[in-house]
Amino acid sequence: MNKEIKFTVRIKKNIIFLSLFFFVLIIVSCSTTEKNLKKTGVKKLFSRDQLIDMGYPFGKYGKDIPLGDPDIEWKRSNPDIKVFVPTGSGIYNGDNEHFFVFKAPKSEGLLALWTQSSVEGHGDNHLVLARSTDAKNWSAPKYLVGSKYGIGGLQASWGFPIVSENGRIYILYTKEIEIFDNSRQGSGTMGCIYSDDNGFNWTEPEEIKIPRSKYDNPNKKYPKNWIVFQKPIKDKEGKWITGYTLITSKSIMKNEKNWVNTDSRCYFMRFMNIDENPSPEEIQIEWYPENDLGLEVENPVYPHMSVAQEPAVVLLPDGRLFTVMRNMTGYIYYSVSSDNGKTWNVPKMLKYSDNGEGVQHPMSPCPLFKMDDGKFILIFHNNTGERLGYNQADMKWKINVANIVRNPTFYTVGEYREDAEQPIWFNKPVEFLNTQDIAVPPKKSAEIGTYPSITEYQGKSILWYPDRKRYLLGKYLD
């Protein structure tokens, strides 16, 4: 009996010892993982399963999207420049997107404009501005216009800059009014503020009239549904032009399931006298296409509707305008205008060359930039909207599929081909931004590189990109 008791006691002691040993081992392992992650700046690319198994600093979000530590996740894409990284519980600890960096007109520095909110779609969008003298060190963002944290007010969303030849900085944006049509942040008039002292002081907001379209709500008390997403460029006559998305009023055509299935078209606005420093009420804008049809791309999921959005425009060496647009086909589409945007060709699938494969891309921004050397850079995701078992074309989404298909981000360099059917041909895609599908709060997005901008500054080309609509970062393009 005593032998049995002693044997039992010995087994219990061994179990306790082994339990303590494995407990210490787990703690040491977690501590080592933490130290290694901090030491490397989270630059090692782990798989989703590895990150989940590590337990630190990641937790699960949704079915298989880990949720990362927001105070360190900005390092994951290996940025060269940190413009704005909200951490802790600061007042600006929310979403940051539609990121426009541009040269300050009356100094050698740079200015950065973006739309900020607590969480996208929560009704507190506003515009902020930061500045830098060397592209590396940036000031804290300064509030410009729109709603305010904890106070509310009407929103200012999706602002974009135009700098006149005389150095006046205009910022135009979707201005919320007391009544909206489809959504508060995408429905409104055109607001305008401007600065004559390099962005230190700004005028009170004013409104610029926008003509009605047959796709707008027939009841004129409701404003248009429109968004500009890329900086204007100059056409062959030196006029500023940019594209915008016109969303059809739900009173005319109801949306189908999932936000990607919204009837929409690409339109353009051409600023005729901005370089003369007009007051907002004197700004002259021509609105294209002249036939009020817009550029359409049939939605393969719901063929009765067009989904064509966020046109990015560049000027070709022969004076024509070239635009690309996102849609629901799984490929980028493009169109060409020979008359400064008044009329456009029927959109076609964008290919790497006339006889090449189509450029794969989901329902996400696909900005196109013309560089000083005459080449072009296209930013895209290189998938058809189907990735990791999720498909943007599915009629029922269990999660926001944009989290999956808007990562990773690629670029490709394009060159003008004078005698080609498609006037820009593109090289092989290069992957250069990747979140490893790790989402971060507050929006819990895993996307990267959406709504970026490019500057060529002091001999270097810099892509300025939002990371998961939270961090604002820069990376040199070699």
N, C-alpha and C positions, 0 to 999 in steps of 0.2 A: 504493500500500500504506500509506504514511504517512497519507494523507488518510483512508483507511478506519479506521485505528487511532485517529486523532484524533476522528473522528466517533463511533466506538464509546465512547471514553472520555467524550466530551461527553454522550452519551445516559445512560451510567451515572451521571455526576455529576448529571444532571437527575433521574434516578430516585431517587437518594439524597436530593437536595434535597427533592423532592416528598414522599418518604416521611417525612423529618424534619418537613416542614411539617404534614402531616396528623397525625402523631403528637403534635406540640405542640398542634395544634388540638383533638384529642380530649381531651388532658389539661386544656387550658383549659376546654373544654366541661364536662367532668366536675367540675372545680373550681368552675366557675360554678354548675352544678346543685347541688353540695353547699352552696355558700354561700347560694344562693337558698332551698334547702330549710330550712337552719338559720335563715335570716333570717325566713322566713315561718312557721317552726314547723310546716312540712308542712301548712299550712292550705289550700293550693291543691289542688283535687281533680283529680288526673290520672287518665286511664283506665288500665286494667290494662296495655294494650299500651304506653302511654307510659312507665309505670313500669318495665316490663321493658326497654324500649329505653334508658332512662336509665342503667341499670346500677348506679346508686348511689342509695340504699343497699339496693336490693332485689335479691333473687335468686329464682329460681323454686322453688315448692313444689308438687309434684304436676304435673298436666298444664298447668294454666293459672292457678294461684293463686300469686301472688308471696309470698315470705317476706320480711318487713320487718325493719328494724333495731330490736330490742326497746328500745333506749335512747331512741329518739325517737318511736316509733309511738304512744305514749300521747297525742300532740298531735293526731292525725289527726281525732278527733271534736270538736275545739274545746271541750274541757271548761272549765267555769268554776271548778271546784274539783278539786284533786288530793288524794285521801285517801291512797292508797298506790300507788306506782309502783316496782316492783322493778327495779333496774338493776345492771349490773356482775355481780359474783360474790358478792353478799351472801348471808347464810344464808336470807333470805326472798326467793328469786329463782325462784319457781315459780308455780303456779296459785292464783288467788284468786277465789272465787265464792260464791253464795248470800249476797248482800250486804245486811245489815239495819242500817239507821241508825235510831236511835230516841232520844227525849228522855231524858236522865238524870233520874231521879226526885228527886234531892236536890241539884241544882244547875241552873244555866241552860244547861248545855252539852248536847252530843250524844255518844252512844256508837255505835260501829260494830262489829258482830259479823259474822264470816264464816268460811267453811271454807277452809282453806289446805292445800296439798300441794306436793310437788315437781312432780308431774304427776297430773292427775286419773286415778284408777284404778290408781295405782302402789302403793297400800297404806299411805300415810303421812298420811291425812287427820287434821287436828286443827283445833280452834277457836281463834281469836284475837280480841282486843278492842283497839280504839283509841278515843281520846277527843279531843274538841275543845271549846273554850270559845266559839268564834265561827263554827263550821261551815266555816271556811276553812283553819285551821291544825290539823294532826292529829298526834297522838303516834305513835310507832312501835308496831306491833302487839305485844300482850303475849300470850304463850301461855296458854291456859286448860286445855285437856284434850284427850287423844287421843294419837296417835302422835307421835314426835319425829324430826327429821332425824338420820340417822346412828345412831339408837338403836333405832328401831322401836317396837313395842308395839301394843296394840289401838287401833283408830281411833275417833275421834269425828267424825261427819259430819252436815252439814245442820242445824246448830243454829238454833233460833229462840227469841226472847225473849218473855217475858210479865212485865210490871211490875205488881205488886199495888198496890192503893190506898194501902197503907202504905209503899210504896217498896222492897219486896223485889224484886230482879231474879232471875227464874228463867230458866235456859237449859236447854231440852230438846233432845235430839238422838238420832240413830240411833247406838246404842252397839254397837260390834262386840264379840262374845264369842268364845270359843275355837272355836266351830263356826258355820258360816254356811250359808245355803241357796243362793240364786241368785248373789249376789255379796257380796264383803266390805264394800263401802261402802254398800250398800243393804239389808243384811240385819242384823238385830240387835234388841236390846231397846231400851227408851226410857231413855236416861241423863238425869240431872238434876243440875245444880249451881245454887247460888244465892248471892247476895251481899246483905248488909244495909248496906253502906257505899259505895253508888254505884259498885260494880264494881271496887273496888280489891283486895278480898280475896274468895276464893271457897271454898265448902265442897268437901270431897272428893266425887267422883261417886257417886251412888246410882242405883238402878234403879227404874223404875215399871212395874208389870205391865200388859201389853197382852193383851186377850182374843184367843183364837184365832178364825180364820175358816175357812170351808169351802174357801177358796182358799189356805190355808197348807199347808205340808207336813204330811201326816197323822202323821208321826213328830214328836212334840212336843219332841224334843231340838233340833230345828232352829227357829230364830227366824223371825219374820215378815220379809217383804220390803216395806218401807214407807219413805216420805219425805214430810216436810212442806216446802213451799217458800215459804209466805208467812206473814207475821206474823198471829197471831190478831186478831180484831176482837170487839167486844162486840155481843151480840144485843139484842133488845128488852127482855129481862129482866136485862140487865147482866152476862150470863155470857160468858166468853171462849170463842170457837169458831174452829176452823180446819179446813181440809180437808187430806187426805193421800192420796197415791197408794198403793194396795195392789196390788202385783205378784203375780200368781199363781205359786205354786211350780212350778218345772220338773218336779217329780215328778208334778204334776197335768196340766199342759199345757206342752209344749216350745215354746220360742221358734221363730219362723220366721226366715228370713234377714234380716239387718240389725237393728240394735238397736231400731229403731222398732216392730218387729212383735213386741210382747210383751203377752201377755194381762194386762189391768189394768183397774182400776175406781177411782172416786173415793169416798172415805169421809170421815167427819168425826168430830172429837173435841171435846167440850164440857166445859170445866173449870168445875166447880160451886162450888169454894170457894177458888180461888187468892187472892182478895182478903182472905182471913182469915189469910194467911201460914202455910199448913200446911207441915209437914215433907214431904219427898218421899213417904214411905210413907203420909202422910195425905191426899195429893192425890186428890180425887174427880173421876173423868172418866166421862162418859157417851159411849158409842160408837154412832155412827149411820152409815147408816140402820138402823133397828131390825130389818129383815128380813134383814140380812147379804147383800144383793144388790149394793149399791153402784150408782153411776151408770155406765151402760154406753153406749158408742158403737161400733157395728159397724165393724170394720176392712174397708174396701172391697177391700183387697188379699187379705186372708185372712178371709172372712166368718164363719168359725167362731169367731173370737176378738173380744173387745172390747178397744179401746185408748182409754181415757179416763183422763187423768192431770192432776196438778198443779192441783187446783181452787183458784180464788181467790174468796173470799167477801166480799160487802159487804152492809150492812144498808140496806134500802129505807125510805123515809119512812113507809110503811104497816106496818112491822114485819116484813115478810117478809125472808127471806134470798135472795140472788141469787148464783149462782156460775157462773163460766165455766171451761172446761177445754180442754186441748189434745187432739188426736186425729189420726187419719190421713186424714180426709175432705178436707183442704185448707181447712176452715173452722172457726172457733171454734164450740163448742156451749155451751149454757147450760141451767140448771135453776133452779127456784124452790121454796122451802120455806115453808110457812105455819105450821109448828110447831117453830121453832127447830132445824131440821135433822133431826128424827126421821124424816120422810118427805120425798121430793122428787118433783117432776114428771119425767116421762120427758124426757131431754135433747133439745133442738131446736137447729137451726142458728141461730146468732146473726146478726141482720141489723142494718142501720143504722136501720131502722124496721120497722114491721109489714109494709109492702109494699115495703121496700127490698131491696137486694142483700145477699147474705151477706158477712160479714166474713172475708176471705181470710186464712188463716194456716197455716203448716206445723206440723210436729211440734216445737214449741218452747214455752217458757213464754209465757203470755198474761196477765200480772198485771193485775188491776183494782183501782183505788183509789178510795175515797170521800174527797172533799176537804171542808174545813170549810164551804165555801159550798153544800154539798149536791150539787155536780156530781161526775161520775165521770171518771176517766182510765183508758183502756185502752191498754196497751202491746203492740204486735204487729208483724208483719213484712210484712203486706199482700201475700202471695203464697200460692199454693195448694200450695206444696211443689214447684213446678216453676219453675226459673229458670236462665237461661244454659245451657240444654241439659241440665240435670240434673233428675232427678225422684225425689223421696223414695219414690215408689211402685214404682220399678224393683226387680225382684227381685235384680239384681246391681248392686252399687255398685263403681265403679272407685276412687272416693275417698269420704271422709266427706261425704255430700251436705249435712249440717247446716252445713258451712262456707259453702255457697252460699245456702241458703234462710233462714238466720238473719241475714241482712243484706240491705238496710238495715233500720233500726228506725223505726217510725212510732208516733204517738200519736193518739188521737181523744178528744174530750170528749163525755161522755154526760150526758143529762138525764132525770130521772124523768118518766114519763108515766102518770098515775093510771089512766086508762081504757084503756090500750093492752094488747094481748095480751102483747107483750114490754115489760116495764116500764121499760127504759132504752133510749132512742134516741140514736144517735151521729151526730156531725157528720162532715164530710169528713176523711179521714186526712191527717196532716201528717208528712212525713219529717223527722227531726231527728238521727239518728245513722247514720253510714255509715263502714265501714272500707275501702270501695272494694275489698273482697274481698282485702285484704292480710292474710295470716296471720302470726302471730308465735310463737316458741317460748315455753315448752317443748312445749305441747300442739299447737302449730301450728294454732290455731283462727282463723277469720276472723269469727266471730260477734260481735255486740255487743248490749248491752242486755238480755241474758238474766239472770234472777234478780235484778232490781233492787228498790229500795224507794223510798218517797217520804216526805219530812217537810215540814211547814209550820212554818217557823222564822223568827222575827223578821220576819214579814210577807212572807216569800218561800217559794214552793213549789220544792222541790229534788228532782230525780230523782237517786238515787244508783245508779250502774250499773256492772257489770263490763264491761270492754272486752276481748274475746277471752279471757275467763277468766284475765286476767293483771293488768290495771290496774284500780284502783278509783277512780272519778271521780264528779263531781257536775256537774249542769247545771241552771240555773234554768229553770223553766217559766213563761213570760210569759203 
